[in-house]
Amino acid sequence: MGQRKRDIAESCGRLYAALWALERIGAGTDELGKPGHARYVITNGPEHKFRRLLDKAGGHLYEATARKPEARATAAAELVQGIADFIPADGIPSGNFTSEECEAFERGFAEQRAAYEEKWKGLLPGTA
């Protein structure tokens, strides 16, 4: 039996949070945190957009490993290992998210982001 769409959307929100944290820790940038970016991803072909974001994950891991302190590399490696937990069992939907799914996505993103901000507040620039 497949996952419910709301659960899939929440998992995608958590996945987006992991990719956001990896970008912040690895590259030191915040493209994924810009206002409206997450909504754009989930309402304009989420499967394709997430594949592009996942393609960048290895580069962010590399950047985190090359940057100091060593805690960056450890955090980035933990994030990359955890990404698989957030990819929905049925895959990322190719169709745009509905309003209800957008709410579930935003809830998953906010909860996971808060957990990362608490855990790695010293490594996530601009969070304290």
C-alpha positions as CSV (number, residue, x, y, z in Angstrom):
1,M,0.0,0.0,0.0
2,G,1.4,3.4,-0.9
3,Q,2.0,6.4,1.3
4,R,-0.7,9.0,1.7
5,K,-0.1,12.1,-0.3
6,R,0.0,14.2,2.8
7,D,2.7,12.0,4.3
8,I,4.6,12.1,1.0
9,A,4.4,15.9,1.1
10,E,5.6,16.1,4.7
11,S,8.6,13.8,3.9
12,C,9.4,16.1,0.9
13,G,9.4,19.0,3.4
14,R,11.8,17.2,5.6
15,L,14.0,16.3,2.6
16,Y,14.0,20.0,1.6
17,A,15.1,20.9,5.1
18,A,18.0,18.4,4.9
19,L,19.1,19.8,1.5
20,W,18.7,23.4,3.0
21,A,21.0,22.5,6.0
22,L,23.5,20.7,3.7
23,E,23.7,23.8,1.5
24,R,24.2,26.1,4.5
25,I,26.8,23.9,6.1
26,G,28.6,22.9,2.9
27,A,28.5,25.9,0.6
28,G,27.7,28.6,3.2
29,T,24.9,29.9,1.0
30,D,21.1,30.1,1.4
31,E,19.5,29.7,-2.0
32,L,17.0,27.2,-0.7
33,G,16.0,29.5,2.2
34,K,15.1,32.4,0.0
35,P,11.4,33.4,0.3
36,G,9.2,31.6,-2.2
37,H,11.9,29.0,-3.3
38,A,10.4,26.1,-1.5
39,R,6.9,26.9,-2.9
40,Y,8.3,27.1,-6.4
41,V,9.9,23.7,-6.1
42,I,6.7,22.0,-5.0
43,T,4.4,23.7,-7.4
44,N,6.6,23.5,-10.6
45,G,7.4,19.8,-11.1
46,P,8.7,18.7,-7.7
47,E,10.3,15.4,-8.9
48,H,12.5,17.2,-11.5
49,K,13.4,20.0,-9.0
50,F,14.3,17.7,-6.2
51,R,16.5,15.6,-8.6
52,R,18.4,18.7,-9.4
53,L,18.8,19.6,-5.7
54,L,19.9,16.0,-4.9
55,D,22.5,16.2,-7.7
56,K,24.1,19.1,-5.8
57,A,24.2,17.3,-2.5
58,G,27.6,15.6,-3.3
59,G,29.1,19.0,-4.1
60,H,27.9,20.4,-0.8
61,L,29.3,17.4,1.1
62,Y,32.7,18.0,-0.7
63,E,32.6,21.7,0.2
64,A,31.8,20.9,3.8
65,T,34.7,18.5,4.0
66,A,37.1,21.0,2.6
67,R,36.0,23.8,4.9
68,K,37.0,24.1,8.5
69,P,36.1,23.2,11.2
70,E,35.9,19.4,11.0
71,A,32.5,19.6,12.6
72,R,31.2,20.8,9.2
73,A,32.3,17.5,7.5
74,T,30.7,15.4,10.2
75,A,27.4,17.3,10.1
76,A,27.3,17.2,6.3
77,A,28.0,13.5,6.3
78,E,25.2,12.9,8.8
79,L,22.9,15.0,6.6
80,V,23.7,13.0,3.4
81,Q,23.2,9.7,5.2
82,G,19.8,10.9,6.5
83,I,18.6,12.1,3.1
84,A,17.4,8.6,2.2
85,D,15.1,8.5,5.2
86,F,13.1,11.5,3.8
87,I,12.7,10.3,0.2
88,P,9.2,8.9,0.0
89,A,8.9,5.2,-0.6
90,D,6.8,5.9,-3.7
91,G,9.2,8.5,-4.9
92,I,8.8,12.3,-5.2
93,P,5.6,13.2,-7.0
94,S,6.0,14.6,-10.5
95,G,2.7,16.5,-10.3
96,N,2.4,19.8,-8.4
97,F,1.4,19.8,-4.8
98,T,-2.2,20.7,-3.8
99,S,-2.9,23.3,-1.1
100,E,-3.2,20.6,1.5
101,E,0.0,19.0,0.4
102,C,1.8,22.4,0.5
103,E,0.7,22.8,4.1
104,A,2.0,19.3,4.9
105,F,5.3,20.1,3.1
106,E,5.7,23.4,5.0
107,R,5.0,21.6,8.3
108,G,7.6,19.0,7.6
109,F,10.1,21.6,6.5
110,A,9.6,23.8,9.5
111,E,9.9,20.9,12.0
112,Q,13.0,19.4,10.4
113,R,14.6,22.8,10.0
114,A,14.1,23.6,13.6
115,A,15.7,20.3,14.6
116,Y,18.7,21.1,12.5
117,E,19.0,24.6,13.8
118,E,19.0,23.4,17.3
119,K,21.5,20.6,16.6
120,W,23.9,22.6,14.5
121,K,23.2,26.2,15.5
122,G,27.0,27.0,15.4
123,L,27.3,25.7,11.8
124,L,24.2,27.2,10.3
125,P,25.1,30.8,9.6
126,G,22.3,33.2,10.6
127,T,20.6,30.8,13.0
128,A,21.1,31.0,16.7
